[in-house]
Amino acid sequence: MDAEERQRPYYRRHLPHFHPSAAVYFVTFRLAGSLPGHVLNQVRQERQFLKERIAAGFPNMNREAVRSMHRIHFERIEQSLDSVSTGPRWLERSDCASTVLEAVRFHDVRSYDLIAGTVMPNHVHVMFYHDTREFNTTVTDILGSIKRYSGRLCNTIVNRTGNPFWQEESYDHIVRSDAEFEATIRYIVHNPVKSGLTDDWRMWRWTYVKQEYRSFFSSEHRSFEG
């Protein structure tokens, strides 16, 4: 390990080390209106219930329990996005999907260290390492830039300029272990396969995995565990 690598505040898999400003983020954002009203109401009720449980449980509830509750809530949203048969699916268009992936990749090195990402018909997953001291910007600003730029171009493509393209809120989760790091990459890459969009993750044009992590899937073709 050279001097520059020793100074970088993360482990070999880009996990933050003693620096709260540095983290690996797993972020999901979705199209505006991609969840039906009744599903959205259920999600909001579950979120409120989650907040109340956490508030009632502190200080006796440990951090892992809180993370587990948030993870379950996210999985509920993810399942809804993958299974919903109504709502906009603008990202099924190759020109829109390519525009979004290009916007995500544009910020690699400039604003974060992009690890993996995939564009689904109605939502996007992105995983990246970010340190506010190194990149001099915030995760909120980065996501805002990606969504504004891609939303404007995609709205032009589908001839609906002036309408919201992305849902304002995004889901973000900090990856906290090597095991979770690998599992998250597998989750992102597997999403199009699991949803029946492709049989081979390598054939999904709108999935990106940094070259150094492709070895995770070197012997995996049609599907994989994780």
C-alpha positions as CSV (number, residue, x, y, z in Angstrom):
1,M,0.0,0.0,0.0
2,D,1.5,3.3,-1.0
3,A,1.4,6.6,0.9
4,E,-1.7,7.9,-1.0
5,E,-3.6,4.7,-0.3
6,R,-2.8,4.9,3.4
7,Q,-4.2,8.4,3.6
8,R,-7.5,7.5,2.0
9,P,-10.1,7.0,4.9
10,Y,-11.5,3.6,3.9
11,Y,-10.8,-0.1,3.8
12,R,-9.9,-2.1,0.7
13,R,-13.6,-2.2,-0.3
14,H,-14.1,1.5,0.3
15,L,-15.7,1.2,3.7
16,P,-15.3,4.3,5.9
17,H,-12.8,4.1,8.7
18,F,-13.1,6.4,11.7
19,H,-14.4,9.3,9.5
20,P,-18.1,10.1,9.8
21,S,-17.9,12.3,6.7
22,A,-16.9,9.2,4.6
23,A,-19.3,6.4,3.8
24,V,-20.5,3.9,1.1
25,Y,-24.1,4.8,0.2
26,F,-26.7,2.6,-1.4
27,V,-29.3,5.0,-2.9
28,T,-32.7,4.3,-4.6
29,F,-34.8,6.9,-6.4
30,R,-37.9,6.4,-8.4
31,L,-40.2,7.9,-11.0
32,A,-42.9,10.4,-9.8
33,G,-46.2,8.5,-9.5
34,S,-44.5,5.1,-9.8
35,L,-46.4,3.8,-6.7
36,P,-50.2,3.6,-6.7
37,G,-52.0,5.8,-4.2
38,H,-53.1,2.8,-2.0
39,V,-49.6,1.4,-1.9
40,L,-48.1,4.8,-1.2
41,N,-50.6,5.3,1.7
42,Q,-49.5,1.9,3.1
43,V,-45.9,2.8,2.8
44,R,-46.5,6.1,4.6
45,Q,-48.4,4.4,7.4
46,E,-45.6,1.9,7.8
47,R,-43.1,4.7,7.9
48,Q,-45.0,6.5,10.6
49,F,-45.3,3.3,12.6
50,L,-41.6,2.8,12.2
51,K,-40.9,6.3,13.5
52,E,-43.2,5.8,16.4
53,R,-41.6,2.4,17.3
54,I,-38.1,3.9,17.1
55,A,-39.1,6.9,19.2
56,A,-40.7,4.7,21.8
57,G,-37.8,2.3,21.9
58,F,-35.0,4.7,22.5
59,P,-32.7,4.6,24.4
60,N,-33.2,0.9,24.9
61,M,-33.3,0.0,21.1
62,N,-29.8,-0.8,19.7
63,R,-28.6,0.5,16.4
64,E,-28.8,-2.8,14.7
65,A,-32.5,-3.1,15.5
66,V,-33.2,0.3,14.1
67,R,-31.2,-0.6,10.9
68,S,-33.2,-3.8,10.6
69,M,-36.5,-1.9,10.8
70,H,-35.4,0.6,8.1
71,R,-34.2,-2.3,5.9
72,I,-37.6,-4.0,6.2
73,H,-39.3,-0.8,5.2
74,F,-37.1,-0.4,2.2
75,E,-37.7,-4.0,1.1
76,R,-41.4,-3.2,1.2
77,I,-41.0,-0.3,-1.2
78,E,-38.6,-2.3,-3.4
79,Q,-41.1,-5.2,-3.7
80,S,-43.8,-2.7,-4.6
81,L,-41.7,-1.1,-7.3
82,D,-40.8,-4.4,-8.9
83,S,-44.3,-5.9,-8.9
84,V,-46.5,-2.8,-9.7
85,S,-48.2,-3.1,-13.0
86,T,-49.5,0.5,-13.2
87,G,-47.8,3.9,-13.2
88,P,-45.1,5.4,-15.4
89,R,-42.3,3.2,-16.7
90,W,-40.4,5.8,-18.8
91,L,-37.1,4.0,-18.1
92,E,-38.2,1.1,-20.2
93,R,-37.2,3.4,-23.1
94,S,-33.6,2.8,-24.0
95,D,-33.0,6.5,-24.6
96,C,-34.3,7.4,-21.2
97,A,-32.4,4.6,-19.4
98,S,-29.2,5.5,-21.2
99,T,-29.6,9.2,-20.2
100,V,-30.0,8.3,-16.6
101,L,-27.1,5.9,-16.5
102,E,-24.9,8.5,-18.2
103,A,-25.9,11.1,-15.6
104,V,-25.0,8.6,-12.8
105,R,-21.6,7.8,-14.4
106,F,-20.8,11.4,-15.1
107,H,-20.4,12.0,-11.4
108,D,-17.9,9.2,-11.0
109,V,-14.6,10.6,-9.8
110,R,-16.0,14.1,-10.0
111,S,-18.4,13.8,-7.1
112,Y,-18.1,10.2,-5.8
113,D,-16.4,6.9,-6.4
114,L,-19.1,4.9,-8.3
115,I,-19.2,1.2,-7.4
116,A,-22.4,-0.1,-9.0
117,G,-25.8,1.0,-10.4
118,T,-28.7,-0.2,-12.4
119,V,-31.6,1.4,-14.2
120,M,-35.0,-0.4,-13.8
121,P,-38.2,0.6,-15.6
122,N,-39.5,2.8,-12.8
123,H,-36.5,3.2,-10.4
124,V,-32.7,3.4,-10.1
125,H,-30.2,1.9,-7.7
126,V,-26.8,3.5,-7.2
127,M,-24.0,2.5,-4.8
128,F,-21.0,4.8,-4.3
129,Y,-18.3,5.9,-1.9
130,H,-18.4,9.6,-0.9
131,D,-16.3,11.7,1.4
132,T,-17.4,15.3,1.8
133,R,-13.8,16.4,2.5
134,E,-12.5,14.7,-0.7
135,F,-15.3,15.7,-3.1
136,N,-16.4,19.0,-1.6
137,T,-20.1,18.3,-2.1
138,T,-23.0,16.6,-0.4
139,V,-24.9,13.4,-1.3
140,T,-28.1,15.5,-1.4
141,D,-26.5,17.9,-3.9
142,I,-25.2,15.0,-6.1
143,L,-28.6,13.3,-6.2
144,G,-30.3,16.6,-6.9
145,S,-27.9,17.2,-9.9
146,I,-28.5,13.7,-11.3
147,K,-32.2,13.9,-11.0
148,R,-32.5,17.5,-12.4
149,Y,-30.3,16.8,-15.4
150,S,-31.7,13.4,-16.3
151,G,-35.3,14.4,-15.6
152,R,-35.1,17.4,-17.9
153,L,-33.7,15.4,-20.8
154,C,-36.0,12.5,-20.3
155,N,-39.1,14.7,-20.1
156,T,-38.0,16.1,-23.4
157,I,-37.7,12.6,-24.8
158,V,-41.1,11.5,-23.7
159,N,-42.7,14.9,-24.6
160,R,-43.9,15.8,-21.1
161,T,-41.8,18.9,-20.3
162,G,-42.9,20.8,-17.2
163,N,-44.1,17.7,-15.3
164,P,-42.2,16.1,-12.4
165,F,-40.1,13.2,-13.7
166,W,-38.6,11.9,-10.4
167,Q,-40.2,11.5,-7.0
168,E,-38.7,14.1,-4.8
169,E,-37.7,11.8,-2.0
170,S,-34.9,9.2,-2.3
171,Y,-34.0,6.2,-0.1
172,D,-30.4,6.1,1.1
173,H,-28.6,3.6,3.3
174,I,-25.1,3.5,4.6
175,V,-23.2,0.2,3.9
176,R,-21.4,-0.8,7.1
177,S,-19.6,-4.0,6.6
178,D,-17.7,-6.0,3.9
179,A,-20.4,-8.6,3.9
180,E,-23.1,-6.0,3.4
181,F,-20.9,-4.3,0.7
182,E,-20.8,-7.5,-1.4
183,A,-24.5,-8.3,-0.7
184,T,-25.5,-4.8,-1.9
185,I,-23.6,-5.1,-5.2
186,R,-25.2,-8.5,-5.7
187,Y,-28.6,-7.1,-5.0
188,I,-28.2,-4.2,-7.5
189,V,-26.8,-6.5,-10.3
190,H,-29.5,-9.2,-9.6
191,N,-32.5,-6.8,-9.7
192,P,-33.1,-6.9,-13.5
193,V,-32.7,-10.7,-13.4
194,K,-35.0,-11.1,-10.5
195,S,-37.6,-8.9,-12.2
196,G,-37.5,-11.0,-15.4
197,L,-36.0,-8.3,-17.5
198,T,-33.0,-10.4,-18.5
199,D,-31.6,-13.9,-18.0
200,D,-28.0,-12.7,-17.7
201,W,-27.0,-9.6,-15.7
202,R,-24.2,-8.9,-18.2
203,M,-26.7,-8.5,-20.9
204,W,-28.6,-5.7,-19.1
205,R,-27.2,-2.6,-20.8
206,W,-28.2,-0.3,-18.0
207,T,-26.2,-2.0,-15.2
208,Y,-22.8,-0.7,-14.2
209,V,-20.3,-2.5,-11.9
210,K,-16.8,-1.1,-11.4
211,Q,-14.3,-3.5,-13.0
212,E,-12.6,-4.4,-9.8
213,Y,-15.8,-5.9,-8.4
214,R,-16.9,-7.8,-11.4
215,S,-15.0,-10.8,-10.1
216,F,-17.8,-11.3,-7.6
217,F,-19.9,-12.6,-10.5
218,S,-17.2,-14.1,-12.8
219,S,-18.9,-17.6,-12.7
220,E,-22.5,-16.4,-12.4
221,H,-24.6,-16.2,-15.5
222,R,-28.4,-16.6,-15.4
223,S,-28.8,-15.9,-11.7
224,F,-27.0,-16.0,-8.4
225,E,-27.6,-16.1,-4.7
226,G,-27.3,-13.0,-2.5
